[in-house]
Amino acid sequence: MAKKILVVEDSPMTRSLIISSLEEISDYTIIEAANGFQALRKLPEVSPDLVITDINMPDINGLEVVRFVKQNENFKHIPVIIVTTEGRDVDRERGLRLGADKYLIKPFEPDELQQVVRELLG
């Protein structure tokens, strides 16, 4: 059965880049969310195996998505990758402290994302 990845990104172009990077390496089922609010609504419906989220989004930001996933008994086992333009050490530390498993800085190389996804999903 294909692993499910929830991609949370408000930029359609970046979301498309992430999805095409993932489609190159495996038969993943990709679920898209254009913002944090959509992501939190879809989370219980789709029970993803991995969440990839941006930080800077309208409504509910990516850090709030990470916090929700990692503090919820039903979802805390799900690995989370933050993909963001926020490259300062303080931003990375905050994301990892909230429970993100990996933190990638945009722009990223597709093979970098692919390697991290393989690492987290086996």
N, CA and C of each residue as an Amber inpcrd file, in Angstrom:
protein
   366
   0.8350000  -1.1910000   0.0000000   0.0000000   0.0000000   0.0000000
   0.8810000   1.2560000   0.0000000   0.5280000   2.2010000  -0.8360000
   1.3320000   3.4270000  -0.9680000   1.2860000   4.2480000   0.3190000
   2.4210000   4.7820000   0.6800000   2.5000000   5.6770000   1.8400000
   1.8560000   7.0120000   1.4610000   1.2080000   7.6380000   2.4500000
   0.5180000   8.9060000   2.2190000   1.3310000  10.0600000   2.7980000
   1.5120000  11.0920000   1.9730000   2.2470000  12.2760000   2.4000000
   1.3360000  13.4870000   2.2650000   1.1800000  14.2140000   3.3700000
   0.4130000  15.4530000   3.3650000   1.3820000  16.6090000   3.1400000
   1.2070000  17.3220000   2.0250000   2.0640000  18.4550000   1.6750000
   1.2900000  19.7440000   1.9580000   1.8050000  20.5290000   2.9150000
   1.1410000  21.7570000   3.3580000   1.9900000  22.9420000   2.9090000
   1.5170000  23.6280000   1.8850000   2.3000000  24.7210000   1.2860000
   1.3380000  25.6780000   0.6030000   1.4140000  26.9720000   0.9410000
   0.4800000  27.9390000   0.3590000   0.8770000  28.3930000  -1.0450000
   2.1220000  28.2210000  -1.4230000   2.5590000  28.5970000  -2.7690000
   2.3060000  27.4290000  -3.7310000   1.3940000  27.6170000  -4.7120000
   1.1080000  26.5210000  -5.6510000   2.3660000  26.0440000  -6.3860000
   3.2700000  26.9820000  -6.7190000   4.4830000  26.6080000  -7.4390000
   5.3920000  25.7320000  -6.5720000   5.5990000  26.1270000  -5.3220000
   6.4520000  25.3370000  -4.4230000   5.7940000  23.9920000  -4.1100000
   4.4810000  24.0050000  -3.8960000   3.7680000  22.7520000  -3.6300000
   3.9420000  21.7940000  -4.8010000   3.8550000  22.3240000  -6.0100000
   4.0270000  21.5270000  -7.2200000   5.4470000  20.9610000  -7.3150000
   6.4430000  21.7690000  -6.9660000   7.8370000  21.3220000  -6.9720000
   8.0500000  20.1800000  -5.9660000   7.5000000  20.3230000  -4.7770000
   7.6240000  19.2790000  -3.7510000   6.9770000  17.9860000  -4.2450000
   5.7810000  18.1130000  -4.7960000   5.0520000  16.9250000  -5.2580000
   5.7910000  16.2380000  -6.4040000   6.2880000  17.0070000  -7.3640000
   7.0000000  16.3670000  -8.4830000   8.2920000  15.7060000  -7.9960000
   8.9420000  16.2890000  -6.9940000  10.1420000  15.6620000  -6.4140000
   9.8040000  14.3190000  -5.7940000   8.6660000  14.2530000  -5.1210000
   8.2630000  13.0080000  -4.4460000   7.8140000  11.9500000  -5.4460000
   7.1510000  12.3790000  -6.5060000   6.6610000  11.4250000  -7.5070000
   7.8050000  10.7500000  -8.2560000   8.9700000  11.3900000  -8.2730000
  10.1350000  10.8070000  -8.9480000  10.6570000   9.5690000  -8.2380000
  10.4710000   9.4890000  -6.9190000  11.1500000   8.4260000  -6.1790000
  10.2720000   7.2540000  -5.7640000   8.9640000   7.4410000  -5.7220000
   8.1460000   6.3220000  -5.2840000   6.6840000   6.5500000  -5.6040000
   5.9270000   5.5450000  -5.2690000   4.5040000   5.5350000  -5.5390000
   3.7410000   6.0900000  -4.3260000   4.1100000   7.2840000  -3.8960000
   3.4420000   7.8760000  -2.7470000   2.0840000   8.4380000  -3.1520000
   1.1430000   8.4070000  -2.2260000  -0.1170000   9.1050000  -2.4060000
   0.0700000  10.4770000  -1.7880000  -0.0920000  11.5160000  -2.5880000
   0.1310000  12.8810000  -2.1220000  -1.2080000  13.5480000  -1.8590000
  -1.3470000  14.1160000  -0.6760000  -2.5290000  14.8830000  -0.3160000
  -2.0630000  16.3260000  -0.1660000  -2.7440000  17.2430000  -0.8260000
  -2.3380000  18.6440000  -0.8080000  -3.2030000  19.4640000   0.1380000
  -2.5560000  20.4000000   0.8310000  -3.2540000  21.3850000   1.6400000
  -2.6110000  22.7340000   1.3470000  -3.4330000  23.7410000   1.0340000
  -2.9270000  25.0540000   0.6470000  -2.6230000  25.9400000   1.8510000
  -2.9840000  25.4720000   3.0520000  -2.6890000  26.2370000   4.2700000
  -2.8230000  25.3330000   5.4900000  -2.4480000  25.8600000   6.6340000
  -2.4930000  25.0780000   7.8650000  -3.8910000  24.6590000   8.2580000
  -4.8610000  25.5100000   8.0210000  -6.2450000  25.1830000   8.3500000
  -6.7060000  23.9550000   7.5760000  -6.4480000  23.9380000   6.2660000
  -6.8000000  22.7630000   5.4460000  -6.0700000  21.5230000   5.9500000
  -4.8160000  21.6930000   6.3200000  -4.0200000  20.5550000   6.7940000
  -4.6460000  19.9320000   8.0420000  -5.0290000  20.7670000   9.0010000
  -5.6040000  20.2370000  10.2420000  -6.9460000  19.5760000   9.9850000
  -7.6800000  20.0580000   8.9900000  -8.9530000  19.4340000   8.6250000
  -8.7270000  18.0720000   7.9570000  -7.6850000  17.9780000   7.1250000
  -7.4400000  16.7420000   6.3750000  -6.7250000  15.6660000   7.2000000
  -5.9910000  16.0800000   8.2100000  -5.1800000  15.1490000   9.0010000
  -5.9690000  13.9210000   9.4800000  -7.1000000  14.0920000  10.1700000
  -7.8330000  12.8960000  10.6250000  -8.4800000  12.1160000   9.4820000
  -8.7910000  12.7990000   8.3860000  -9.4210000  12.1170000   7.2460000
  -8.4530000  11.1760000   6.5440000  -7.1990000  11.6050000   6.3800000
  -6.2650000  10.8530000   5.5410000  -5.2200000  10.0570000   6.3120000
  -5.0310000  10.3460000   7.5980000  -4.0050000   9.6710000   8.4060000
  -2.7030000   9.4960000   7.6350000  -2.0010000  10.5850000   7.3390000
  -0.7860000  10.4750000   6.5340000   0.3480000   9.7640000   7.2720000
   1.3020000   9.2660000   6.4940000   2.5010000   8.6350000   7.0500000
   3.6100000   9.6640000   7.2550000   3.4530000  10.8450000   6.6360000
   4.4480000  11.9090000   6.7070000   3.7530000  13.2320000   6.4080000
   4.1950000  14.2970000   7.0980000   3.7040000  15.6520000   6.8140000
   4.9060000  16.5010000   6.4160000   4.7590000  17.2340000   5.3130000
   5.7600000  18.2100000   4.8820000   5.0600000  19.5660000   4.9240000
   5.6050000  20.5030000   5.6940000   4.9390000  21.7910000   5.8350000
   5.8800000  22.9800000   5.7080000   5.3510000  24.0430000   5.1220000
   6.0020000  25.3430000   5.1090000   5.7380000  25.9720000   6.4780000
   6.4560000  27.0380000   6.8200000   6.1640000  27.7610000   8.0630000
   5.2420000  28.9410000   7.7900000   5.6280000  29.8050000   6.8530000
   4.8980000  31.0530000   6.6240000   3.6820000  30.8300000   5.7410000
   2.5170000  30.7340000   6.3910000   1.2570000  30.5480000   5.6730000
   0.1770000  31.3680000   6.3730000  -0.8740000  31.7190000   5.6140000
  -1.9780000  32.4490000   6.2440000  -2.7420000  31.5500000   7.2080000
  -3.5440000  32.1430000   8.0510000  -4.3700000  31.4210000   9.0290000
  -3.5060000  30.7150000  10.0750000  -3.2580000  29.4430000   9.8410000
  -2.4910000  28.6250000  10.7810000  -1.1270000  28.3700000  10.1470000
  -0.0420000  28.7880000  10.8230000   1.2770000  28.6110000  10.2190000
   1.8120000  27.1900000  10.4430000   2.9280000  26.9110000   9.7880000
   3.5060000  25.5690000   9.8430000   3.9620000  25.1420000  11.2210000
   4.4240000  26.0890000  12.0330000   4.8320000  25.7390000  13.3980000
   3.6300000  25.2870000  14.2160000   2.4920000  25.9030000  13.9750000
   1.2610000  25.4750000  14.6550000   0.8200000  24.0950000  14.1720000
   1.0490000  23.8080000  12.8980000   0.7550000  22.4690000  12.3660000
   1.6440000  21.4380000  13.0600000   2.9480000  21.7340000  13.1570000
   3.8860000  20.8260000  13.8310000   3.4380000  20.6030000  15.2820000
   3.1440000  21.6830000  15.9720000   2.7240000  21.5860000  17.3800000
   1.4750000  20.7040000  17.5130000   0.4870000  20.9180000  16.6380000
  -0.7430000  20.1330000  16.6850000  -0.4560000  18.6450000  16.4690000
   0.3260000  18.3420000  15.4350000   0.6380000  16.9370000  15.1240000
   1.3540000  16.2810000  16.3030000   2.3770000  16.9350000  16.8200000
   3.2340000  16.3170000  17.8390000   2.6000000  16.2920000  19.2310000
   1.5610000  17.0960000  19.4820000   0.9130000  17.0770000  20.7970000
  -0.3670000  16.2580000  20.8000000  -0.7370000  15.7070000  19.6440000
  -1.9670000  14.9290000  19.5430000  -1.6320000  13.4390000  19.6080000
  -2.2520000  12.7390000  20.5390000  -1.9920000  11.3000000  20.7290000
  -2.1580000  10.4930000  19.4430000  -3.1220000  10.8710000  18.6050000
  -3.3930000  10.1040000  17.3850000  -2.3710000  10.3470000  16.2770000
  -1.6460000  11.4570000  16.3580000  -0.7730000  11.8380000  15.2460000
   0.6970000  11.9750000  15.6120000   1.0430000  11.9700000  16.8870000
   2.4060000  12.3210000  17.3000000   3.4960000  11.4000000  16.7340000
   3.1030000  10.2110000  16.2700000   4.0580000   9.2720000  15.6710000
   4.4110000   9.6510000  14.2220000   3.6600000  10.5790000  13.6230000
   3.8620000  10.9520000  12.2190000   5.0820000  11.8720000  12.1020000
   6.0620000  11.5080000  11.2810000   7.2060000  12.4030000  11.0860000
   6.7850000  13.6670000  10.3360000   7.4450000  14.7770000  10.6680000
   7.1500000  16.0700000  10.0490000   8.4470000  16.6800000   9.5240000
   8.3930000  17.1380000   8.2760000   9.5040000  17.8740000   7.6700000
   9.0470000  19.3090000   7.4690000   9.8290000  20.2580000   7.9580000
   9.5750000  21.6680000   7.6790000  10.4360000  22.0480000   6.4710000
   9.7920000  22.6730000   5.4760000  10.4870000  23.1840000   4.3000000
  10.1610000  24.6740000   4.2490000  11.1630000  25.5260000   4.4490000
  10.8970000  26.9480000   4.6380000  12.0390000  27.8410000   4.1590000
  11.7360000  29.1190000   4.0040000  12.7720000  30.1060000   3.7100000
  13.4170000  30.6200000   4.9970000  12.8440000  30.2760000   6.1420000
  13.3610000  30.7360000   7.4380000  14.6260000  29.9460000   7.7780000
  15.7860000  30.5160000   7.4380000  17.0250000  29.7670000   7.5510000
  17.8880000  30.0680000   8.7630000  17.4350000  30.9610000   9.6180000
  18.2600000  31.2950000  10.7830000  18.2820000  30.1250000  11.7780000
  19.3760000  30.0170000  12.5210000  19.5090000  28.9400000  13.5140000
  18.3570000  28.9540000  14.5100000  17.9370000  30.1540000  14.9400000
  16.8600000  30.2590000  15.9200000  15.5530000  29.6730000  15.3610000
  15.3050000  29.8650000  14.0560000  14.1030000  29.3050000  13.4270000
  14.1860000  27.7800000  13.3740000  15.3470000  27.2790000  12.9680000
  15.5490000  25.8240000  12.8950000  15.3740000  25.1860000  14.2740000
  16.0100000  25.7910000  15.2800000  15.9150000  25.2440000  16.6430000
  14.4750000  25.2280000  17.1350000  13.7290000  26.2960000  16.8260000
  12.3340000  26.3580000  17.2570000  11.5130000  25.2530000  16.5940000
  11.7020000  25.0620000  15.3020000  10.9690000  24.0190000  14.5800000
  11.2800000  22.6290000  15.1140000  12.5480000  22.3660000  15.3600000
  12.9510000  21.0510000  15.8740000  12.4760000  20.8580000  17.3210000
  12.5100000  21.9310000  18.1010000  12.0500000  21.8500000  19.4890000
  10.5460000  21.5350000  19.5600000   9.7780000  22.0460000  18.5920000
   8.3440000  21.7630000  18.5440000   8.0610000  20.3280000  18.1140000
   9.0770000  19.6650000  17.5610000   8.8950000  18.2610000  17.2130000
   9.1400000  17.8970000  15.7670000   9.4930000  18.8770000  14.9250000
   9.7900000  18.5420000  13.5280000  10.9670000  17.5580000  13.4970000
  10.8970000  16.6050000  12.5850000  11.9570000  15.6060000  12.4710000
  13.1030000  16.1010000  11.5990000  12.7770000  16.9220000  10.6120000
  13.7900000  17.4870000   9.7110000  13.3890000  18.9090000   9.3540000
  14.3920000  19.7040000   8.9720000  14.1930000  21.1160000   8.6620000
  15.0130000  21.4290000   7.4230000  14.3340000  21.6790000   6.2960000
  15.0190000  21.9890000   5.0420000  14.7820000  23.4460000   4.6680000
  15.8270000  24.0870000   4.1620000  15.7590000  25.4860000   3.7580000
  15.4720000  25.5730000   2.2560000  14.5010000  26.4290000   1.8900000
  14.2400000  26.7150000   0.4730000  15.2790000  27.7370000   0.0050000
  15.7180000  27.6630000  -1.2230000  15.4110000  26.5930000  -2.1740000
  16.2100000  25.3370000  -1.8280000  15.6070000  24.2090000  -2.0420000
  16.2550000  22.9370000  -1.7550000  16.4170000  22.1670000  -3.0700000
  17.3260000  21.2280000  -3.0550000  17.4920000  20.3540000  -4.2120000
  16.5010000  19.1980000  -4.0730000  15.8310000  18.8120000  -5.1680000
  14.8850000  17.6970000  -5.0870000  15.4830000  16.4420000  -4.4530000
  16.7620000  16.1350000  -4.7800000  17.3560000  14.9160000  -4.2140000
  17.5570000  15.0330000  -2.7040000  17.7220000  16.2520000  -2.1930000
  17.8420000  16.4570000  -0.7450000  16.5110000  16.0960000  -0.0620000
  15.4080000  16.5800000  -0.6300000  14.0840000  16.2530000  -0.0870000
  13.8240000  14.7530000  -0.2100000  14.1510000  14.1830000  -1.3460000
  13.9340000  12.7520000  -1.5790000  14.6900000  11.9070000  -0.5470000
  15.9180000  12.2790000  -0.2730000  16.7270000  11.5370000   0.7030000
  16.1090000  11.5860000   2.0950000  15.6460000  12.7640000   2.5000000
  15.0290000  12.9220000   3.8200000  13.7330000  12.1160000   3.9100000
  12.9350000  12.1460000   2.8530000  11.6720000  11.3850000   2.8390000
  11.9640000   9.8900000   2.9420000  12.9300000   9.4070000   2.1510000
  13.3050000   7.9700000   2.2130000  13.7560000   7.5890000   3.6260000
  14.5480000   8.4660000   4.2240000  15.0690000   8.2370000   5.5760000
  13.9060000   8.0880000   6.5790000  12.9120000   8.9540000   6.4670000
  11.8110000   8.9540000   7.4350000  10.7460000   7.8880000   7.1610000
  10.5700000   7.5150000   5.8940000   9.5420000   6.5240000   5.5650000
  10.0980000   5.1260000   5.3340000  11.4230000   5.0140000   5.2850000
  12.0220000   3.6930000   5.1080000  12.0000000   3.1930000   3.6960000
